[in-house]
Structure formats: C-alpha cells, structure tokens
C-alpha cells in the first residue's frame, strides 16, 4: 500500500463529524444483539431478560437460552420455540477501541482517518442517547495505548472529538514502533477485560492485518457470561483489497517496500502473478479472521474506506444489529 497520498487529516469536530451526518445520527440509538445485564440505572430503555410486566417481543430460541422464558402457548400454535423478551430499564455502555498503529495511516481514503471518523459517529450516537461511552486507542507511537474516562451526554462530544483528533495528530508524527500488532491488540483486550469490567457493546475498529486470535480470546469470557456484545469492524483501503488499482501510481515492477510498523524493508517484484498470490493470501487471512470471530461470538464487518461512513452506520451496522 502506498502511503502519504491522502488529504490533510481532520482538525475539527466538523471535519470528523459533518453537521449533516450528525443530524441523521440523532435519529439512531444503540441496540445490542444480545440480552445484556446493565450495572447501573440508565436513562434509556433497552432489551434484557427479566420479569418486567412490560412484554416487548419474541425471538427464536437458541441453545443456551433459559427454558423458563419459552412461550409454550406459541409453541403449541406454531410448532416453534420462541423466547419472550421484556423491557427493563438498564444502563448500556459503548466501548470503542480504535487501531492507531502505523499500518492504519495509509490508503486512499486513509484508513486511520476513516476509523476515527467512524468512532466519532458511533460515540455521538451513544452520547446523545445518554449511554456511557468509553473511548480508547491501541498501537500508537511506541505501542502506547490511550484511554479516555467514560462519558455520558452531549457535553462529552467535544472531549471525544479532541481525543480522536489528538490521536490522529500523534499518528502523523509516529515512527516505526517494532512491537507485533497482534501482541498489542491482545494486551489491550486483556487489560480492558481485567480493569474495565466492560458491560455493553464493544466495537474494535482496525485493519486486523495481524493474528487477532489471542485478542479475540480475551473477549470470550465476556461473551459467554452475557456481559458484552462485541463487533470487529475491519477497515481496509481499496488498494489493499485490490493492489491492481494502485498500478498507475507506481505499485508495479521492481520495488523496495518498507514495513511502516517495523521499519524493515524488502526488495520485491510486483507482477500479475504476485498480485494474484497476494489476493489469495488476503482471502485466506480474511477467512481465518471471520472464522475466529464467529467462533467467539464476535460480529465481523469488512468495509472498504471508500464506503461513506454514513452508509456504514445508517445501513450496514443497523442491519447488523448494532443500531436502530
């Protein structure tokens, strides 16, 4: 991937979140795919299993559901096992983790800018609906991770924006870090689960161009106990998905390519056969990642950075069960 071809990074809240997009996001709210037990009384209404007198809906029974919540009358009529869902007041947190490693600062459109804009949009939805929003980055300069204290309400929008803008500014000044990206991801996941005791929706935005299994393993206990509903949003530049797109820009022939994260260089010859081998390797990597996510109850979404953030949020993520 060729670096350094994108416009200057966002410098204001409006650059991260245009007012017209914010107006559309005002009509959305968070929605967990799972039935989560909140820790604090909240100002929102969300679905959880309980004994509330306010019935909400049915859903299909899945192995592991409590048989006490099966509607046996519906089973007698429809020959289907359905679970009753009730409304209850609870607090729903949104935990956002953005990959700020050097490999993100490439592509056209730039992956890091796209990831930070997406995080701002999701944080905005959470804040305007009085959900707790926890924001963090991992893999920054020297492998450093940053974390912002939990926020709630519209007053937190500017603080989230400043945190993300500062993250982008640091990324543009970063030099190769050296630590393995998979190790950094695993470390921050373990610390989040150990120290943060998260409950709610966990969204990781990254290119996931590393072995993510150890980091995903750290989320497994939270999924198994119903504490978290995790999403892995994988952002890749169009040129990463199809290197032939960058051939007119010079990505062809005999080249010396430098790894932006380790600083190591390699002499390579880019030919049509090499591009096909790359595509096959990338497809295999995606298959492993999708399988690893599915096996651990993590929703996986792959999005090219030329997909408008508005389309991703208001369409893809709504269909995926994160928003309503």
Phi, psi and omega in degrees: 000133179277134182256162170081022182252001185270160176297169177304149183290163177301146180236351181224167176303319181294330175292321179286319186224091180302144182305324181293326176288318178303321180297323178288324181291336178301339183266002182254163174214163178285148178214120178278142173287342183249171177260104188256145175264117180280161182264333187233153172298134183243172179259009180240169175245127180218166187278135170207156177286134181189190182250023179300147179281353182265098178291143183245309188190176171248158166213161180294144176291139173233148181307133182104343177292151180289119181300340180295341182260009175286137175270099185288333175295317178296323178298319180295325182278319191251350184057038177227140176275116181239142179257135175281138176241136180243159175270140175209150178284131177202163178267131178241123180260151175241118179253116183247126178235123186246131176288118179246026179283165186297331181293343178281338187272048179218171173099160178222102003290152184297132182293318182296316179298316180299314181298318180290324176294319178297316179299320178297318180297315180292320177299320179300315179301315180296315184293316184290344177257017174063029171272154173284130180242124177246126185240138177207162174232160176218156177078021179290192182308127182072012181080012184287140174252144179240150181217138178256140179300147181304142182232158176214140175090165184299336180295343180273354185298313181296324181291319177298315181299315181296319178301314181289320178296319177296322178299316178295321179296319178295321181297322180290342178259359188286151173245166180308135187265323180097312183299146179294133184297323178297321178294319179297316179298313180299319181297315182289328176294317179296317181293323178297316181289326183280319186263323186274340185043057188290144168230134179125208183269130177245123181238120176252124180249116186201166170279344178053035176272055179201172177283109187264000189298319181297319177294319178294325177301326181295335180277343188303315179300322180293324177291316184297326181270000179077016181282325188229155173237098190266146176232137172248108180260109184264117180252128179226144177287150178306323180291337175283324179288327179217092183300339180299336179295333182266002180302318178297343181266002176113001180275070181197152178085204181276121185224157170248111183255139182245131176289118185291342182267326182255341184081358180284144181245155178215140175273125182225158173242116182270112178234168176304321178295320179296321178296319179295321177295321177299313180301318179296318179295319179294319178298320178294320178297316179298319180298318179296318181294315179300317179296316180299319179294311182300318182295338183251010178074025180257125177286133181245130178231124176257126183224125172289149184285354173271006172279123179304137178303323180300318179294317180300314185287309188277348181242289187300310183287333173294315178295329181282355174093010179273329186229161175219000000 
